[in-house]
Amino acid sequence: MDRVETTEKHLLQKIAKIVGYICTLIAVILGIYLATIYGTDDVVHKSAIGATTFFFFMVGLVLNVLANTNLPNLKVK
């Protein structure tokens, strides 16, 4: 079996890593904000912030996985 070689990260992978970290940071900030509005009765506002937190967390997770993936070189020699 051949050894798997790690390749240099592509430009889009580097961009995905940066955007993934930003999305994760936004999700953490929104989660803290959601925890601080616990006592209010505005259910629509709470659910919107909760959905936004979930969205940014999942986008950050997917982008970080894509950025850390070892993509093979598919160029024809």
Biotite code that builds the C-alpha atoms (Angstrom):
import biotite.structure as struc

atoms = struc.array([
    struc.Atom([0.000, 0.000, 0.000], chain_id="A", res_id=1, res_name="MET", atom_name="CA", element="C"),
    struc.Atom([1.316, 3.432, -0.930], chain_id="A", res_id=2, res_name="ASP", atom_name="CA", element="C"),
    struc.Atom([2.003, 6.024, 1.680], chain_id="A", res_id=3, res_name="ARG", atom_name="CA", element="C"),
    struc.Atom([-0.436, 8.942, 1.712], chain_id="A", res_id=4, res_name="VAL", atom_name="CA", element="C"),
    struc.Atom([1.410, 12.190, 1.170], chain_id="A", res_id=5, res_name="GLU", atom_name="CA", element="C"),
    struc.Atom([0.192, 15.396, 2.712], chain_id="A", res_id=6, res_name="THR", atom_name="CA", element="C"),
    struc.Atom([-0.191, 18.170, 0.207], chain_id="A", res_id=7, res_name="THR", atom_name="CA", element="C"),
    struc.Atom([0.060, 21.909, 0.598], chain_id="A", res_id=8, res_name="GLU", atom_name="CA", element="C"),
    struc.Atom([-3.224, 23.579, 1.480], chain_id="A", res_id=9, res_name="LYS", atom_name="CA", element="C"),
    struc.Atom([-4.969, 25.321, -1.392], chain_id="A", res_id=10, res_name="HIS", atom_name="CA", element="C"),
    struc.Atom([-6.001, 28.973, -1.276], chain_id="A", res_id=11, res_name="LEU", atom_name="CA", element="C"),
    struc.Atom([-9.676, 28.118, -0.833], chain_id="A", res_id=12, res_name="LEU", atom_name="CA", element="C"),
    struc.Atom([-8.824, 25.841, 2.099], chain_id="A", res_id=13, res_name="GLN", atom_name="CA", element="C"),
    struc.Atom([-6.965, 28.678, 3.791], chain_id="A", res_id=14, res_name="LYS", atom_name="CA", element="C"),
    struc.Atom([-9.907, 31.005, 3.223], chain_id="A", res_id=15, res_name="ILE", atom_name="CA", element="C"),
    struc.Atom([-12.306, 28.347, 4.540], chain_id="A", res_id=16, res_name="ALA", atom_name="CA", element="C"),
    struc.Atom([-10.224, 28.006, 7.714], chain_id="A", res_id=17, res_name="LYS", atom_name="CA", element="C"),
    struc.Atom([-10.352, 31.756, 8.388], chain_id="A", res_id=18, res_name="ILE", atom_name="CA", element="C"),
    struc.Atom([-14.085, 32.001, 7.677], chain_id="A", res_id=19, res_name="VAL", atom_name="CA", element="C"),
    struc.Atom([-14.681, 28.863, 9.754], chain_id="A", res_id=20, res_name="GLY", atom_name="CA", element="C"),
    struc.Atom([-12.967, 30.419, 12.765], chain_id="A", res_id=21, res_name="TYR", atom_name="CA", element="C"),
    struc.Atom([-14.944, 33.641, 12.309], chain_id="A", res_id=22, res_name="ILE", atom_name="CA", element="C"),
    struc.Atom([-18.242, 31.699, 12.127], chain_id="A", res_id=23, res_name="CYS", atom_name="CA", element="C"),
    struc.Atom([-17.356, 29.712, 15.241], chain_id="A", res_id=24, res_name="THR", atom_name="CA", element="C"),
    struc.Atom([-16.480, 32.919, 17.084], chain_id="A", res_id=25, res_name="LEU", atom_name="CA", element="C"),
    struc.Atom([-19.795, 34.488, 16.050], chain_id="A", res_id=26, res_name="ILE", atom_name="CA", element="C"),
    struc.Atom([-21.631, 31.363, 17.253], chain_id="A", res_id=27, res_name="ALA", atom_name="CA", element="C"),
    struc.Atom([-19.924, 31.582, 20.657], chain_id="A", res_id=28, res_name="VAL", atom_name="CA", element="C"),
    struc.Atom([-20.766, 35.281, 20.976], chain_id="A", res_id=29, res_name="ILE", atom_name="CA", element="C"),
    struc.Atom([-24.394, 34.656, 20.012], chain_id="A", res_id=30, res_name="LEU", atom_name="CA", element="C"),
    struc.Atom([-24.568, 31.737, 22.452], chain_id="A", res_id=31, res_name="GLY", atom_name="CA", element="C"),
    struc.Atom([-23.395, 33.992, 25.262], chain_id="A", res_id=32, res_name="ILE", atom_name="CA", element="C"),
    struc.Atom([-25.928, 36.617, 24.199], chain_id="A", res_id=33, res_name="TYR", atom_name="CA", element="C"),
    struc.Atom([-28.655, 33.964, 24.158], chain_id="A", res_id=34, res_name="LEU", atom_name="CA", element="C"),
    struc.Atom([-27.734, 32.976, 27.700], chain_id="A", res_id=35, res_name="ALA", atom_name="CA", element="C"),
    struc.Atom([-27.999, 36.592, 28.862], chain_id="A", res_id=36, res_name="THR", atom_name="CA", element="C"),
    struc.Atom([-31.542, 37.107, 27.508], chain_id="A", res_id=37, res_name="ILE", atom_name="CA", element="C"),
    struc.Atom([-32.824, 34.124, 29.490], chain_id="A", res_id=38, res_name="TYR", atom_name="CA", element="C"),
    struc.Atom([-35.277, 36.108, 31.609], chain_id="A", res_id=39, res_name="GLY", atom_name="CA", element="C"),
    struc.Atom([-37.130, 37.857, 28.782], chain_id="A", res_id=40, res_name="THR", atom_name="CA", element="C"),
    struc.Atom([-40.512, 36.779, 27.447], chain_id="A", res_id=41, res_name="ASP", atom_name="CA", element="C"),
    struc.Atom([-39.792, 37.473, 23.771], chain_id="A", res_id=42, res_name="ASP", atom_name="CA", element="C"),
    struc.Atom([-39.924, 33.926, 22.405], chain_id="A", res_id=43, res_name="VAL", atom_name="CA", element="C"),
    struc.Atom([-39.516, 34.973, 18.771], chain_id="A", res_id=44, res_name="VAL", atom_name="CA", element="C"),
    struc.Atom([-36.285, 36.846, 19.517], chain_id="A", res_id=45, res_name="HIS", atom_name="CA", element="C"),
    struc.Atom([-34.886, 33.917, 21.526], chain_id="A", res_id=46, res_name="LYS", atom_name="CA", element="C"),
    struc.Atom([-35.683, 31.407, 18.797], chain_id="A", res_id=47, res_name="SER", atom_name="CA", element="C"),
    struc.Atom([-34.164, 33.622, 16.096], chain_id="A", res_id=48, res_name="ALA", atom_name="CA", element="C"),
    struc.Atom([-30.935, 34.029, 18.072], chain_id="A", res_id=49, res_name="ILE", atom_name="CA", element="C"),
    struc.Atom([-30.886, 30.282, 18.803], chain_id="A", res_id=50, res_name="GLY", atom_name="CA", element="C"),
    struc.Atom([-31.321, 29.399, 15.124], chain_id="A", res_id=51, res_name="ALA", atom_name="CA", element="C"),
    struc.Atom([-28.633, 31.889, 14.120], chain_id="A", res_id=52, res_name="THR", atom_name="CA", element="C"),
    struc.Atom([-26.261, 30.446, 16.721], chain_id="A", res_id=53, res_name="THR", atom_name="CA", element="C"),
    struc.Atom([-26.875, 26.919, 15.427], chain_id="A", res_id=54, res_name="PHE", atom_name="CA", element="C"),
    struc.Atom([-26.387, 28.034, 11.802], chain_id="A", res_id=55, res_name="PHE", atom_name="CA", element="C"),
    struc.Atom([-23.064, 29.773, 12.450], chain_id="A", res_id=56, res_name="PHE", atom_name="CA", element="C"),
    struc.Atom([-21.798, 26.860, 14.557], chain_id="A", res_id=57, res_name="PHE", atom_name="CA", element="C"),
    struc.Atom([-22.590, 24.329, 11.816], chain_id="A", res_id=58, res_name="MET", atom_name="CA", element="C"),
    struc.Atom([-21.085, 26.498, 9.064], chain_id="A", res_id=59, res_name="VAL", atom_name="CA", element="C"),
    struc.Atom([-17.931, 26.901, 11.152], chain_id="A", res_id=60, res_name="GLY", atom_name="CA", element="C"),
    struc.Atom([-17.760, 23.162, 11.754], chain_id="A", res_id=61, res_name="LEU", atom_name="CA", element="C"),
    struc.Atom([-18.130, 22.262, 8.075], chain_id="A", res_id=62, res_name="VAL", atom_name="CA", element="C"),
    struc.Atom([-15.632, 24.877, 6.912], chain_id="A", res_id=63, res_name="LEU", atom_name="CA", element="C"),
    struc.Atom([-13.048, 23.759, 9.474], chain_id="A", res_id=64, res_name="ASN", atom_name="CA", element="C"),
    struc.Atom([-13.425, 20.135, 8.345], chain_id="A", res_id=65, res_name="VAL", atom_name="CA", element="C"),
    struc.Atom([-12.998, 21.176, 4.703], chain_id="A", res_id=66, res_name="LEU", atom_name="CA", element="C"),
    struc.Atom([-9.956, 23.268, 5.569], chain_id="A", res_id=67, res_name="ALA", atom_name="CA", element="C"),
    struc.Atom([-8.250, 20.404, 7.436], chain_id="A", res_id=68, res_name="ASN", atom_name="CA", element="C"),
    struc.Atom([-8.897, 17.764, 4.761], chain_id="A", res_id=69, res_name="THR", atom_name="CA", element="C"),
    struc.Atom([-5.914, 16.380, 2.865], chain_id="A", res_id=70, res_name="ASN", atom_name="CA", element="C"),
    struc.Atom([-6.914, 16.812, -0.778], chain_id="A", res_id=71, res_name="LEU", atom_name="CA", element="C"),
    struc.Atom([-5.051, 14.711, -3.339], chain_id="A", res_id=72, res_name="PRO", atom_name="CA", element="C"),
    struc.Atom([-3.345, 16.199, -6.371], chain_id="A", res_id=73, res_name="ASN", atom_name="CA", element="C"),
    struc.Atom([-5.517, 15.245, -9.349], chain_id="A", res_id=74, res_name="LEU", atom_name="CA", element="C"),
    struc.Atom([-3.505, 17.000, -12.051], chain_id="A", res_id=75, res_name="LYS", atom_name="CA", element="C"),
    struc.Atom([-2.608, 14.883, -15.075], chain_id="A", res_id=76, res_name="VAL", atom_name="CA", element="C"),
    struc.Atom([1.151, 14.711, -15.601], chain_id="A", res_id=77, res_name="LYS", atom_name="CA", element="C"),
])
